[in-house]
């Protein structure tokens, strides 16, 4: 198997965890390149359910090594809990999990600052997960944050440095938010204990990924969130704080473009979005509620109900183009099994004009209204289908339309939660 990049094509929650799990059994490495514990990847294996936030789902395959890349912000408290939970289920983790020394350390004060800022913004809030992601990336960009490599320092030095950072954050909490300070020494001592747990997994990514660079080992690149939440290319300011598009795979791992291989975009057969921000094809009222309930659309990280809508071809074509996707995978096709009719947003109406090119100006997207094309539903179950020929004719017609409009092959279709409920195709779905 050659290298492959997995990128969310919508606003996140497209089912990347299942796809990474399905594709990672035959690779040497799974590389997570951006984001933090704001991601939630749910994997169903038979009757067992795993919800992972930091660790790539490739860890569920024996022998696969995983790297948390330098483009991530890592909460060591959450990471420890996730490792222990996997080990309690019988998965060997610590010998196969590697953490880039250049990744940013996410501290408790980042979470507190995130919560307070969202509360202050009220109705103008972005709708973050409250996991401290934005404040941690801010410390990275302004070059004041701790890094995972700092956990390798002598205990006395690490404790002193952590106390300095916490006291500095306490000044902001007190002066700007009138909030209670955090216990600096207590948290610093906890970090020292965590360092003893985490430090053996901290590595120089340039060294450990040399075989991938040289082509003697294979890698699957795993992103979090989705294209439309990218800090540069998404629906700014309602975005995440990192590059969830193709560039993040490079900067977040330190690997060169020539090793990327296939670039696969993951799209639901419809659309969802968590948090605030424009969502042109959103379904409100009973129709949106029905789609949410059918798809079990509640956040794996926060439990929040996701906003639901029809497939948006305008943003999807944009995602395919800017990422250079060589193929796409459609997930949750089975969620549409009981629908009598299905719609697809093929264009937007903007100020009385019809457009098919995604508008990058943040003030334009909220004014866009979807132009729909309707398809007949198939009203038959697809969960047991394992070949394209097994799908109802109306389902194949729907997929063939998406493939033509996206301009790239559909190389996989998910028809259920379990890792085995997949249809794989090398030549696309168009007959």
Phi and psi in degrees as a GROMACS rama.xvg file:
@    title "Ramachandran Plot"
@    xaxis  label "Phi"
@    yaxis  label "Psi"
@TYPE xy
-84.8084  171.863  UNK-2
-65.0413  154.522  UNK-3
-149.857  141.731  UNK-4
-109.966  133.602  UNK-5
-109.742  119.975  UNK-6
-128.707  134.045  UNK-7
-68.4544  132.852  UNK-8
-95.1921  -7.96668  UNK-9
-122.677  -129.897  UNK-10
-103.402  32.9392  UNK-11
86.3438  174.789  UNK-12
63.5019  28.0916  UNK-13
-82.3282  -4.84206  UNK-14
97.906  27.2956  UNK-15
-62.6414  -34.4204  UNK-16
-59.0702  -44.3318  UNK-17
-63.7141  -42.0453  UNK-18
-68.0019  -42.5127  UNK-19
-61.1836  -42.4046  UNK-20
-60.0744  -43.5713  UNK-21
-68.0343  -33.6155  UNK-22
-94.3403  -13.0867  UNK-23
-87.9751  -4.45391  UNK-24
-66.702  -21.5078  UNK-25
-110.543  14.4946  UNK-26
-112.877  165.77  UNK-27
-85.0157  -35.3986  UNK-28
-132.518  145.015  UNK-29
-119.498  124.568  UNK-30
-115.152  113.063  UNK-31
-88.1257  125.769  UNK-32
-112.955  -8.22628  UNK-33
-160.746  172.099  UNK-34
79.1842  -170.396  UNK-35
-150.617  -143.108  UNK-36
-77.8154  8.75383  UNK-37
-77.9699  -10.8218  UNK-38
-86.772  150.079  UNK-39
-140.685  109.402  UNK-40
-108.52  120.338  UNK-41
-103.889  128.096  UNK-42
-125.107  128.804  UNK-43
-107.527  122.41  UNK-44
-123.811  99.4989  UNK-45
62.5032  -124.746  UNK-46
-90.3571  -1.16983  UNK-47
-96.2985  136.394  UNK-48
-119.976  129.131  UNK-49
-117.628  131.801  UNK-50
-117.235  112.713  UNK-51
-110.573  143.517  UNK-52
-117.74  -38.6685  UNK-53
-114.231  -40.813  UNK-54
-82.5586  132.076  UNK-55
-60.5777  147.291  UNK-56
-67.5001  -11.4232  UNK-57
-60.6244  -18.2911  UNK-58
-64.3697  -18.1613  UNK-59
-78.1124  -6.06581  UNK-60
-104.718  122.412  UNK-61
-58.9228  131.46  UNK-62
93.7835  -15.9691  UNK-63
-81.5183  130.451  UNK-64
-94.6527  145.524  UNK-65
-124.926  144.602  UNK-66
-126.034  130.835  UNK-67
-91.2324  109.566  UNK-68
-77.3983  170.025  UNK-69
-67.0006  -15.6517  UNK-70
-81.1839  -0.657381  UNK-71
-91.9641  161.338  UNK-72
-115.883  122.817  UNK-73
-118.691  122.943  UNK-74
-87.5331  108.617  UNK-75
-67.69  -25.9587  UNK-76
-65.7625  -48.6215  UNK-77
-64.923  -38.8144  UNK-78
-62.9537  -44.5672  UNK-79
-58.607  -46.051  UNK-80
-63.5636  -37.5583  UNK-81
-68.844  -40.2711  UNK-82
-62.7865  -47.002  UNK-83
-64.4093  -37.5653  UNK-84
-64.8122  -39.8195  UNK-85
-66.8372  -41.6288  UNK-86
-65.8132  -34.3611  UNK-87
-65.157  -24.1683  UNK-88
-90.8717  5.4012  UNK-89
94.7415  9.74803  UNK-90
-94.7462  126.092  UNK-91
-77.5349  122.86  UNK-92
-118.091  -52.3211  UNK-93
-65.7136  -24.5697  UNK-94
-80.2468  -13.4376  UNK-95
-115.633  -7.59878  UNK-96
-100.067  127.385  UNK-97
-121.574  142.707  UNK-98
-124.08  123.973  UNK-99
-64.0156  131.817  UNK-100
-63.9499  -18.603  UNK-101
-91.9953  -3.34043  UNK-102
-67.9312  149.741  UNK-103
-82.7295  139.373  UNK-104
-86.0254  124.949  UNK-105
-97.3411  123.118  UNK-106
-106.936  162.824  UNK-107
-56.116  -31.0827  UNK-108
-70.1311  -24.2089  UNK-109
-64.986  -41.3208  UNK-110
-63.8587  -43.8214  UNK-111
-63.9369  -41.9947  UNK-112
-64.2775  -38.3884  UNK-113
-61.3888  -48.7906  UNK-114
-61.91  -45.3748  UNK-115
-66.8031  -38.5527  UNK-116
-66.2561  -43.1379  UNK-117
-63.6051  -39.0939  UNK-118
-64.4208  -40.3488  UNK-119
-67.9415  -36.3945  UNK-120
-71.2048  -24.6451  UNK-121
53.1747  -120.344  UNK-122
-67.6062  -16.002  UNK-123
-93.7902  9.17792  UNK-124
-66.0422  157.18  UNK-125
-78.4771  -29.3404  UNK-126
89.2339  43.7174  UNK-127
-71.1204  170.767  UNK-128
-79.2095  -8.11786  UNK-129
73.7852  17.1092  UNK-130
-91.1077  5.4575  UNK-131
83.1229  13.642  UNK-132
-64.829  -51.6194  UNK-133
-58.3761  -52.0058  UNK-134
-59.823  -33.6644  UNK-135
-68.2053  -43.6546  UNK-136
-65.7845  -33.15  UNK-137
-60.8596  -44.3633  UNK-138
-62.1578  -35.6149  UNK-139
-64.2383  -48.5618  UNK-140
-67.2394  -35.7793  UNK-141
-91.0703  8.61124  UNK-142
62.123  37.9009  UNK-143
-118.663  -3.05946  UNK-144
-85.0881  166.088  UNK-145
-83.9126  155.974  UNK-146
-121.768  162.418  UNK-147
-60.3359  -31.2251  UNK-148
-62.7811  -23.4715  UNK-149
-65.3753  -20.7023  UNK-150
-69.0096  -10.441  UNK-151
-88.6573  -5.14801  UNK-152
-67.8301  158.718  UNK-153
-55.582  147.042  UNK-154
-51.2224  -46.2813  UNK-155
-63.0225  -40.9617  UNK-156
-67.8054  -42.7002  UNK-157
-63.7311  -44.6408  UNK-158
-62.0512  -43.5015  UNK-159
-64.7022  -43.1077  UNK-160
-65.8754  -40.4588  UNK-161
-64.9225  -42.1286  UNK-162
-61.355  -41.8358  UNK-163
-58.924  -44.8185  UNK-164
-65.9835  -41.7825  UNK-165
-67.7797  -41.5094  UNK-166
-63.4491  -37.6456  UNK-167
-64.1479  -42.4189  UNK-168
-65.7983  -35.5435  UNK-169
-62.0867  -33.558  UNK-170
-62.2181  -40.971  UNK-171
-67.599  -43.6041  UNK-172
-58.6563  -41.4541  UNK-173
-75.6989  -50.1099  UNK-174
-78.2262  -36.8926  UNK-175
-95.1436  -34.6891  UNK-176
-112.393  -5.36158  UNK-177
54.2485  41.6487  UNK-178
-106.787  159.263  UNK-179
-66.5569  140.763  UNK-180
-71.9326  156.749  UNK-181
-87.8464  150.398  UNK-182
-72.6975  97.6272  UNK-183
-60.0831  -50.5576  UNK-184
-67.637  -39.3502  UNK-185
-61.6119  -47.2173  UNK-186
-67.0092  -37.351  UNK-187
-64.1511  -40.0408  UNK-188
-66.6436  -38.431  UNK-189
-62.3331  -39.9  UNK-190
-64.8987  -36.8442  UNK-191
-62.1784  -41.9207  UNK-192
-65.8679  -42.8134  UNK-193
-61.5167  -36.6606  UNK-194
-59.9613  -38.3952  UNK-195
-64.3154  -32.3646  UNK-196
-76.2198  -42.2038  UNK-197
-88.126  -34.4783  UNK-198
-50.9644  -40.1565  UNK-199
-61.4698  -16.5516  UNK-200
-96.8154  -7.78651  UNK-201
-79.8391  128.786  UNK-202
-135.345  164.903  UNK-203
-83.8626  110.203  UNK-204
-64.0741  -28.1463  UNK-205
-61.3796  -38.6417  UNK-206
-72.9328  -50.9745  UNK-207
-70.9976  -24.4168  UNK-208
-95.4774  8.99532  UNK-209
-55.1934  -43.3853  UNK-210
-62.5384  -31.0662  UNK-211
-69.1695  -42.0883  UNK-212
-62.5991  -37.7539  UNK-213
-85.8021  -8.15175  UNK-214
86.224  12.9308  UNK-215
-94.6754  -11.8805  UNK-216
-133.309  152.703  UNK-217
-104.812  155.062  UNK-218
-140.475  146.065  UNK-219
-114.255  121.612  UNK-220
-91.315  127.817  UNK-221
-116.512  121.32  UNK-222
-99.6391  164.009  UNK-223
-113.18  167.86  UNK-224
54.2093  -151.694  UNK-225
-147.88  172.878  UNK-226
-54.6432  -41.8102  UNK-227
-76.125  -0.583985  UNK-228
-108.799  7.26324  UNK-229
-63.4095  138.771  UNK-230
-61.5665  -30.6695  UNK-231
-98.9143  -33.1718  UNK-232
-114.962  0.202092  UNK-233
-95.035  -163.434  UNK-234
-83.726  65.0032  UNK-235
-57.7213  139.005  UNK-236
-89.9821  6.19039  UNK-237
-86.946  67.2476  UNK-238
-137.344  175.274  UNK-239
-86.2628  -176.289  UNK-240
-105.697  17.6977  UNK-241
-141.764  175.522  UNK-242
-91.6758  101.211  UNK-243
-88.8008  3.01241  UNK-244
-93.3887  -172.457  UNK-245
-60.2737  -33.3644  UNK-246
-60.9157  -31.8723  UNK-247
-64.1015  -28.6924  UNK-248
-64.6731  -30.8032  UNK-249
-82.8448  -54.1895  UNK-250
-68.3512  -28.457  UNK-251
-81.0172  -9.90485  UNK-252
-123.503  -22.2428  UNK-253
79.7431  13.7491  UNK-254
-93.3887  151.738  UNK-255
-81.5731  159.285  UNK-256
-56.8994  -30.6675  UNK-257
-65.3629  -15.4149  UNK-258
-93.4189  -3.02648  UNK-259
-65.8014  -41.6784  UNK-260
72.7312  -140.685  UNK-261
-68.5622  144.409  UNK-262
-120.083  106.123  UNK-263
-105.076  123.896  UNK-264
-91.9558  139.522  UNK-265
-106.998  125.302  UNK-266
-130.16  135.164  UNK-267
-69.6959  160.358  UNK-268
-72.0774  -5.14251  UNK-269
-141.359  -162.68  UNK-270
-127.805  149.356  UNK-271
-138.194  160.859  UNK-272
-149.889  138.825  UNK-273
-108.688  140.346  UNK-274
89.156  -173.445  UNK-275
-87.7326  172.519  UNK-276
119.027  164.097  UNK-277
-66.2992  144.092  UNK-278
-152.41  83.0109  UNK-279
-55.2204  -38.7227  UNK-280
-96.1693  19.4451  UNK-281
-63.67  139.494  UNK-282
-101.816  123.986  UNK-283
-102.793  163.405  UNK-284
73.1058  -148.261  UNK-285
-63.149  -36.6319  UNK-286
-65.6076  -42.6514  UNK-287
-65.8828  -40.2644  UNK-288
-63.5095  -40.4725  UNK-289
-65.01  -41.7268  UNK-290
-66.6786  -38.7937  UNK-291
-62.5367  -45.5333  UNK-292
-67.4498  -39.8282  UNK-293
-63.7916  -37.3823  UNK-294
-92.5592  -2.15939  UNK-295
58.356  44.7688  UNK-296
-84.4383  79.1493  UNK-297
-133.828  133.991  UNK-298
-58.9809  134.417  UNK-299
-70.011  -26.0239  UNK-300
-89.8794  -44.3301  UNK-301
-108.394  -20.5714  UNK-302
79.9398  0.0981047  UNK-303
-68.4735  145.548  UNK-304
-67.6191  133.815  UNK-305
-86.0674  144.803  UNK-306
-75.044  137.917  UNK-307
-123.599  150.275  UNK-308
-163.459  -179.757  UNK-309
-76.9044  163.703  UNK-310
-59.1589  133.548  UNK-311
-109.373  101.617  UNK-312
-72.7255  -26.7167  UNK-313
-64.9383  -50.8684  UNK-314
-71.8434  -31.0361  UNK-315
-67.5896  -43.394  UNK-316
-62.1348  -38.8981  UNK-317
-59.2881  -45.6753  UNK-318
-63.7316  -42.469  UNK-319
-60.2867  -44.3582  UNK-320
-70.0096  -48.7718  UNK-321
-73.0433  -22.3032  UNK-322
-92.806  -11.0384  UNK-323
64.6214  41.4623  UNK-324
-64.3092  130.385  UNK-325
-92.5773  -7.80824  UNK-326
-174.446  156.86  UNK-327
-127.01  156.985  UNK-328
-122.953  127.016  UNK-329
-97.632  125.666  UNK-330
-109.697  162.265  UNK-331
58.5296  32.3854  UNK-332
-59.1139  -34.9231  UNK-333
-62.7902  -22.9768  UNK-334
-63.0637  -25.8625  UNK-335
-89.6642  3.80547  UNK-336
-58.2204  -31.7696  UNK-337
-98.2185  4.54647  UNK-338
-79.2262  130.725  UNK-339
-74.6838  -30.6958  UNK-340
-144.511  146.007  UNK-341
-129  139.858  UNK-342
-118.304  154.986  UNK-343
-132.995  130.721  UNK-344
-78.9077  110.2  UNK-345
-96.5956  -16.3746  UNK-346
-159.327  172.326  UNK-347
-118.875  148.348  UNK-348
-97.3182  122.376  UNK-349
-131.526  112.031  UNK-350
51.9159  48.0154  UNK-351
73.2144  2.75082  UNK-352
-105.158  147.037  UNK-353
-99.1441  125.181  UNK-354
-123.571  148.577  UNK-355
-118.821  -2.41993  UNK-356
-98.7478  133.689  UNK-357
-64.2543  128.34  UNK-358
-82.8684  121.469  UNK-359
-86.1586  -14.0701  UNK-360
-71.6636  125.093  UNK-361
-63.2884  -25.9916  UNK-362
-81.9881  -13.0026  UNK-363
-86.3102  -38.7399  UNK-364
-59.9901  -39.6021  UNK-365
-62.7813  -18.8053  UNK-366
-91.155  -3.8872  UNK-367
-79.6422  137.682  UNK-368
-120.57  136.036  UNK-369
-71.9656  144.037  UNK-370
-105.901  119.044  UNK-371
-102.547  149.293  UNK-372
-118.468  133.931  UNK-373
-101.401  141.563  UNK-374
-123.127  146.68  UNK-375
-70.266  137.333  UNK-376
-75.2353  169.706  UNK-377
-102.752  -22.0372  UNK-378
47.5547  40.2704  UNK-379
-140.364  149.526  UNK-380
-71.067  142.629  UNK-381
-116.657  -1.24101  UNK-382
-62.6022  -23.2919  UNK-383
-98.2293  1.83624  UNK-384
-75.0238  134.81  UNK-385
-127.277  -3.40278  UNK-386
-133.772  154.734  UNK-387
-57.9961  -38.3205  UNK-388
-64.5996  -20.7739  UNK-389
-76.4874  -19.7303  UNK-390
-72.4195  147.969  UNK-391
-58.2108  150.907  UNK-392
-58.9817  -38.4263  UNK-393
-67.4651  -33.7486  UNK-394
-67.7924  -41.3674  UNK-395
-64.542  -39.1808  UNK-396
-62.0478  -41.2505  UNK-397
-62.0061  -46.8102  UNK-398
-66.2677  -39.1116  UNK-399
-62.922  -38.2607  UNK-400
-63.6888  -46.5563  UNK-401
-60.7181  -42.0114  UNK-402
-61.8633  -45.4736  UNK-403
-62.1446  -43.8603  UNK-404
-72.315  -33.4737  UNK-405
-75.5116  -23.9172  UNK-406
76.0037  19.7726  UNK-407
-150.094  159.444  UNK-408
-70.5476  141.982  UNK-409
-84.9958  112.916  UNK-410
-100.233  -5.75274  UNK-411
-162.083  150.198  UNK-412
-136.744  126.569  UNK-413
-96.6866  132.473  UNK-414
-124.683  26.6344  UNK-415
171.335  175.221  UNK-416
-76.6654  -32.8064  UNK-417
-71.2241  151.782  UNK-418
-61.621  -23.077  UNK-419
-89.1989  -9.25767  UNK-420
-85.9673  71.3104  UNK-421
-137.273  148.344  UNK-422
-116.401  120.038  UNK-423
-108.413  139.552  UNK-424
-142.653  134.996  UNK-425
-89.3278  -18.6159  UNK-426
-116.985  14.5948  UNK-427
86.0523  -176.116  UNK-428
-107.703  -9.50802  UNK-429
-77.9612  125.316  UNK-430
